[in-house]
Structure formats: structure tokens, C-alpha cells
Amino acid sequence: MRIIIAGAGDVGFHLAKLLAQEGQDIVLIDQDQKPLKQASGHLDVGIIRGSSTSYSVLEEAGVSEADLLIAVTSSEEANLATCIIGKHLGAKKTVSRIQNVEFLLSKEKLDLKDLGIDEIISPESLAAKEIKRLLKEVAITDTFDFDEGRLSLIGVIIDDTSPLNGRTLVEMAHLNPEQNFITVAILRDNETIIPHGDNQFKEGDHAYFIAQPDGMEAVLSLAGKAKQEIKNIMILGGSKVGFHAAKRLSRKFNVKLIESDKDKCFELADQLKNVMVIHGDGRDVDLLEEEGIADMDTFIAVTGNSETNIISCLVAKNRNVKKTISLVENIDYIHLSQNIGVDTMINKKLIAANFIFRYIREGDIISLTSIHGVDAEVLEFIVKAGSKITEREIKNLEFPKGAIIGGVVRNGVGYTTMGNFQFRPKDRAVVLCRPGCIKTVGEFFK
């Protein structure tokens, strides 16, 4: 596929990285030479310096032959204009990054597709959606449902009291006679391990499992975690992410939102009828204590300052808050969460890039999600008749070592998959794999 990406910032660079590993034909456009130079030095992509709203620049990029045009510059207007112009010049599909969520709410009325914009994404709205997803269970650091929960990806921390501590995957199998979950990844000291039978769990590991509905409690039990519900949530920061998160979460939980800007507080209070909005500096520990931080089940920090978010989450953790989530701008910070005590760090640009990535396969991959801090992607495929994956049992497929098949949904029922399992057409397969072998894994499902 020929893919043009307008904007070489964090979203554009991460997208280009994912797509370049796929062997796609990528062209990056940006007006700033510095990010283009960084991209060309690290990735196998073409670069063009100039404005993506320029007819001549898009022509030079080969827009008439582009399968996909993605506009992710920092300017909403430039992104929309790029897609409209690019579509009229022959781009088959266009995706635009936006900031004004009114476009999301009214995209049918606005007939954006008629204008030439096939899809719009808001990193802030996606981040709020991600936060809601992460609040499924306190003891679980990360969770993602496949096919409406028929299979789930869950992450837990292995501590010194866990029955899994010191055991190999083979030994764990004896503790799981029902075979209702499978280990798919271990994050240890910022290193991602795709585990096999001899791999051993260690204290401090961040372990990830694919589980059947009845397997989630088994994972929590073996990890030594008690199931706890979330009721009370405190959000620090009335940013767009904070606003959208509060709006989504207040439908189910008791939410307090702290914002330092007094005028913004009044605006938020008018818009968020079921949220208690508090004016104050969230860095003030006394204020947090006065507002009952010790009674919170979850603390979410989404101010515009990454360091403030991280430190306030550590304060919350110190006050025995069960779950903390921090928004960070620097993607490299995400790997720190395992070591410094914040349960989960998220980056809205990374979330947006992964959301866009699903367009590259035109249906081969039906969903993709990233695990925060893990150097691997979780993919979902529909198994096709005659595909390589159906030819033999899993143990005889010579599947890439950088990937692991976690489970399958067959006839509406989720199963974990062992070595003697064989796929059939129309199965929905869940696979975890390193970015570098996504293309190889995809060949099994073509």
C-alpha cells in the first residue's frame, strides 16, 4: 500500500514506524525539517518538506496513487483541508485528526464523506475512552475485551505473595486445570518477553493473559489479587481528556474533578451536571486530603503537565488509592510506570496512532490494540477458508517465535488455544505479536 502521512510529530512518527515495519510504501510530509530528518534516519520512509495543503506537495507525494492519506498535523484546519484536497486528487481513503469533538458528534449531519473525509479521530476522546476501559477492575492494570467479552486480555503485577512468583509456565499449567487462560506476555525491567514453557514468573513482573470469561477470577486468584470494585474517582485536570473522561465515567461512578483555572471550573460545572467540580491546585497535597483522596478507588491525572500527573499519582498511591492512571506526553515515560509505582501511564498520541493503524489491512486485521509499555500488538483476525492457519494444529504451524496465539471465538464462545488446536474458517483469532512480525503473522491468515 502507498500511504501518505501529513505530520511527522509523535502520532505521524509512530504510525510511520508501525507501517514501515509492515513493508508499506510510506511518504511523510511536514513543514519542519527536524522531525523529517529524525524519521529518515530511523525509518525506511520517503520524506517531503512542505505544506500538506499544497497541491504541488501532494502531487510530489503521489497522492493520486495513494491507498491512504492520513493527516495528523497539529492544525485541525490543515488536516481537514489536506483530506479534502487529497481525496479530490485521487487518494482512495482519508483520515483526519481533529480537536473539535463536535465533528465527531455531528459527522453524519455534516456529510464529511461527501467532502472527502472518510474518518475523523480525536486523540482526546480516544484517551478518555481508553481510561474508561482501564477501570474495569482495580486489581487489573490493563484490560481489553474481544467480541463483547467472550475473550479478554488482562494484565496484573506479580508480587512476592503471588502463587505464581517463581513458577514456570509449565508449573502454572498444573494450577490451571480448566485451561481457561493463557500467558501471552511478560514485561520485566522494560523488556517484553513472549513467554514459552520454561519462562519463569518473577516478583515485579507485569504479566498479561488472554482469558475466557470464567478465567479472569482464576488469574486474579493465582496472582494473589482480591477482586475490588470501583465507586469513587478523582480526576486531576479539566483538560479535554479530563472533561471527556469525567463525562463518560460519571454515568457509572461518583466523580470529583479538580481544576486550577477558576473560569474553566464554572464552564465544567455547567457542562458536567453529575460531577463535583473543585477549584484548586492539584499539586497541593493538603487540598487532595481535604477532598478525600484517601477515600478514592481511582485517581486519574490528566493535566497538561506530565510530571505533575506522575507525581500526583504517586501521592495518591501513597494515600492507598487502589488504582492510578497518568496521562503523559513523552511516549518514553510509559515504560516507567512499572518501576515507579503508577499503575498505568497513557499517551493520547500513541492511542490515536494505534487507532488509525487498523486501516492498513483493509479487513485482514479486524482490530488492533497496544498494551501500554509492551513492545507488542494484540491483533484480531477473521480466519478465512484456505488460509495457512487452517492447515495444521498450532504446534505444527511453525508460527513466529515473536508471536503467540492467545485464543479464539468460535460460534460465539471464547476458548484459549493450546498446541493441539486447529482453526476453522470464520473463527476469530486473537494473536499477540511483536511489531516486526505483524506482516509474517498476517500471511497465516490470508
N, C-alpha and C positions, 0 to 999 in steps of 0.2 A: 504493500500500500504506500502511496505517496501522501505524506501528512505534513501540512504546514502549520507551524505553531507561531503565533504572533505574541511576543512577550517572552523574554529569556530570564524572568525573575524566578523565584522559588518554585512556583507552580509549573511554569514552562520548562525549567531545567529538569525537574523531577519527572515530568511527562516525557521529555526527550530521552532521559536516561532509561525509563521503562521501555519505551518504544525502540530505542536503538538496540537494546538487548534482544528485542524481538526480530532484529534484522530489517526493520521498516526503513523506508526512504524518507528521511526527516529533513526539513528545512526550518531553521529558526530565524525569525525576524525580530529585530529590536533596534531602537534608535541609539542605544548606549553600547559603545564598543566593548566596555569592560566585561559584562556578562556573556557577550558573544565570544570573546576571547577565551573565557573560562570554559564555556561549553565546547568550543572547538578543540581545546587542549585535553579534555577528558572524555568526549563522546565522538562517535562516528556520525556526525551530522553536518549538513551544509548550513552556512550562516550568511545572512544578508543584513547589512546595516541600512536602516531607513524606516519610514513610517508604513505600517501595515495598511493604512487607509489610502496609500498611494497606488494608483493604477499601475504605474511602471514597476514598482517594487513587487506587487503581487504577480505581475506578468513574469518578472525575472524569476520568481519563486516557482513558476509553473502552475499557477492556480487553476488553469483550465483543465489540467490533468490530475488535480488533487482529489483523492478519495475523501479526505477530511481536512477541514480548516478549523483550527482551534484558536480563539482569540482570548488570551489571558493576560493582557497588559494591565497596568494599574488604573487605566482610564476606562470607565464604563462606556462612555460615548465612543471612544476609539474601538472598543471591542464590538459594539453593535454595528458601527459603520463598516468595520472590517468584514464582518459576516455578510452584511447586505451586499457590499461591493463584490466580495469573493464569490458569493452564490451566483450573482449575475454574470460573473466572468467564467463560470463553469465548475466551481467546487461542488462535489456531489453532496457533502454533508457539512454543516457548520455548527459549531458550539461556541457560545459566548459566555464569558464570566461577567456577572453583574453585581452591583451593590444594592440597588433599589429593589427590595423584595416585592414591591407592588407588581413588578413584571411577572414574578412567579405566581402571584395570586390571580393575575388577570391575563395570563398568556393566551388563553383561549379567546377571550374577547378582543385582544389586540391583534389576533391573526399573525403572530410573529413568523410562522412558517411561510405565509404569503409574502412577507417582506424579505425572506431569505435566511431566517434564523431558525435552525431546526431544534436546537436545545439551548436552554439557559441554565446556568448554575450560580448559586450564591454560596461562597465558602462559609459565610457566617451562618446561614441557615443550615447548611450541611453539618457544621460543627455542633450546632445546638441539637440536631437530630442524633449525632454521634454521642453526645453527652447523655441524652435520654436512654440510648441503647446501653450505655455503660452502667446504668443504675438498676439493672435487672436484679442483682443480688449483691449484697455488701461484700461477702467473702470472695466473690469472683472479681478479678481485676479487669477482665475483658470478656465480652460475650457477643456472639453473633448467631442468629438463627437462620437455618436453611429450610426452605419450603414450609414456612409458618411454624417452625419449631419442631419439625419431625426429626431434625438433627441440629445440634448446637455446638458451636466452638466455645470453649470456656478456658479461662486462664486462672491459675492460682499460684500463690507463693508457697514453696516448700520450706517449712521452718523446722527447728530442732525437735519439735514434738510430733511431727507428722510421721505416720506409719510408713510413708514412702521414703523417708530420709535414709539414704544408704543402700536402698534396694535397687536392683537392676529391673529393666522392663520385663525380663523373663520371670523374675520373682514376683513382680507386681501382677502378672497374669494369673498366678495362683490365688491372689487376693480378689480377683475379679472373675469368678466362675461364670457369671452371666454374660461376660464379654460384651457389656453394653457401653463401653467407652474404649478409646484407643489414644495413646500418646502420639502427638504429631510434631511437637517442637519443644525444645528446652532452651531458654535464654539464660546464659551463665556468663557473668562478667562481660557483658556486651557482645558475647559470641553466640550466634544462633547454631544450635545443634539439631539436625534432623535425626531423631533417635532410632536405634535398632536394638535388638535383644540384649546386647551386652552393656548398653549405656546405663549408667547408674545415676539415680537422683541424689542431689546433694543439697544441704541446707543453703537457703538463699536462692535456689533455682526458681525461675519463673517458668512453670510448666503449663503446656497447652494441650487440651484434649478435644477430640470430637466425641460427643456423647449422644446416645439415644435419650429420649425423654426421661426414662427411668434410670439413666446412668448419671445424671447430674448430682443426685444426692450421694451416689456411691463415690464419685470423685471428691466431693466435699468431705465425706467421712474419711476416706483414705488420706486426704491432705490434712486432716486434723482440724477442719474448719466447721464452725457451727453455722447453721443457716440463720440469717438475720434479715429482717425486713427493714425497708427504708420508709420513714414517715416525715422526718423534718430535714429540710435542706436550707443551707445558707449559700447565697451566691454573692461573690465579691466582684463588682464591676457592672455598670449599666451599659456596657458596650452593646453593639448589635448582637453579638453572640450571647451576652448576658440577658438581653431582652427576649430573644427567641427561646433561649433555654428556660427562662422563668415562665414564659407563656405556655410552653409545652408541659413543663413539669407541674405547674400549679393546678392542672386538671386532675392530678392524682395525689400530689404531696402538699404538705404545708411548706411554703417557700418564703424566705426572707431575702431581700436584695439590698445590698449596701452600695451606695454611690456617693462619690465625693463632691460632685457638681450639684449644687442646690437646685438650679433651674431644671437640670435634667431629671432630678428626683421628682419634681412636680409633674413633668411630662410622663415619666414612667408610672407614677401613681395613677394618672388619668387613664393610661392605656392598659395597666395590669391590675384589674379590679380584685383579683384573688391573691395578690401578692402584697406582703408588707414591705414597703419601700422605706429604707432608713438613710438619712443623710449623715455621712461621716467618713472619716478616713479609715479604710480597712486595714491600714498598716498599724493602727492604734490597737494594741493588744487589750487595753482596758475596755475599749469600745466593743471589741469582739466578745469579751467576757460578759459585759453588761447586756449584750443582745443574746446571750445564752448559747455561745458556741459549744459549750460542754454538753448541751442537750441535743446537738445536731447529729444526725446519722451520716450526713454527707456535707462536705464543704467543696464548693466549686469556685475557683478563682479565674476570672476571665477579663481582667483589666487589660489595658494596652501595654503594660509593662511585665515582661516575662519574669524578671527577678522578683517583683512584688508578688506575682502569682505563686511562684515556687515557695518563697519564704512564708507567705501567709498560710499555704497548705501545710508547711512544716509546723507552724504554730498550732494549726487545727489538729494535726496528728498528735502533737504534744498534749493537747487537751482531750485526748481519747476519742476524737471523731473517727468513726469506723472507716469512712471512705473519702479520699481526697482526689480531685481532678484539677489539673492546672493547664491552662492554655499557654503555649509558648510560641514565640515567633521563630526562634532558631531551631531548625529541624534536628540539629545535633544534640540538643538538650533532651530529646525524647529518650535517648539511651541512658540518661542519668537517673530516671525515675526509679529503676530497680535498686540503685545504690544509695540514694539519699533519703528515701522514705516516703516520697509522694507516690500514691498508688498508680495513677495514670497521668501521663502528660500527652496532650494532643496538639496538633498543629493544623490549623484550618486550611492552609495551602496544600499540605500533604493529603488531607482528606479530599479536597477538591480535585487534585491531580489523579488520585485513585478512582474517583467517581467518573472522571472523563475517560479513563483508560479502558473502560468496558466497551467503548465504541470501536476499538480497533479490530475486533474479531468478527463483527457483523453476525453475531449469533452463536459462534462456536463456544465462546465463554459466555454463560448467561448471567454470571455475577462474579465480582472480584472484591475482596476486602483485604486491607492490610492490618496486621497486628502491630500495635504501637511498639516501636523499638526493635521489632523482629525483622531480620533480613529474609523475609519470605512473604509470599502472597497466598491467599486462600482463594481457590478458583472453584467454580461450579459449572459442570458440563452436562449437556443432554447427550446421552450415548446414542450414536447413530448405527443403523444396520450396516454391516460390512466394515465397521471401523476396527482398527487393530486391537483396541482394548477388549473386544468381544471374543477374540480368537482363542485365548488360553486363560487358565486360572492366574490370579495375580502373581503367585510365586514363580510362574514360568514366563512372565511377560518381559523380563529384563527392563523393568521400569527404572528411570534415572535415580541414582542414589541421592540426588539433591531434591527429591520429591517423595511424598508419601500419600497414599490413598487413605483417606480418613473414614469414609462412609458412603452410603448410597441410600437414596429414597426410591423405593420400588413399589408401585401400586399404592402410593400414599402412606407407606410405612418406612420409617428410617431404620437402617441397620449399620452397625460398624462392620468393616470388611477385613477379614483375615486372609491368610495366604491362599486358602483353597476356594476363595470366592471367585465366581466368573460373572462378568457383566452381560446384560442383555440390552437390546435396543429399547429406548425410551427410559432407561434408568437415569436418575440424576446423580452424578458422581461428584463428591467433594474431595478436592485434592489440595494439599499444601505443598508449595514448591518454591525454591529459590528463584529470584527474578531471572537469572541466567539460563534456567532450563524450562521456562514457560513455553517457548517455541517447541522444544523437544516433547514436552508433555502433551502439547496440543496436537502433535502428529498422531498420538494414540487415539484421539477422539475424532479425527477427520473421516 
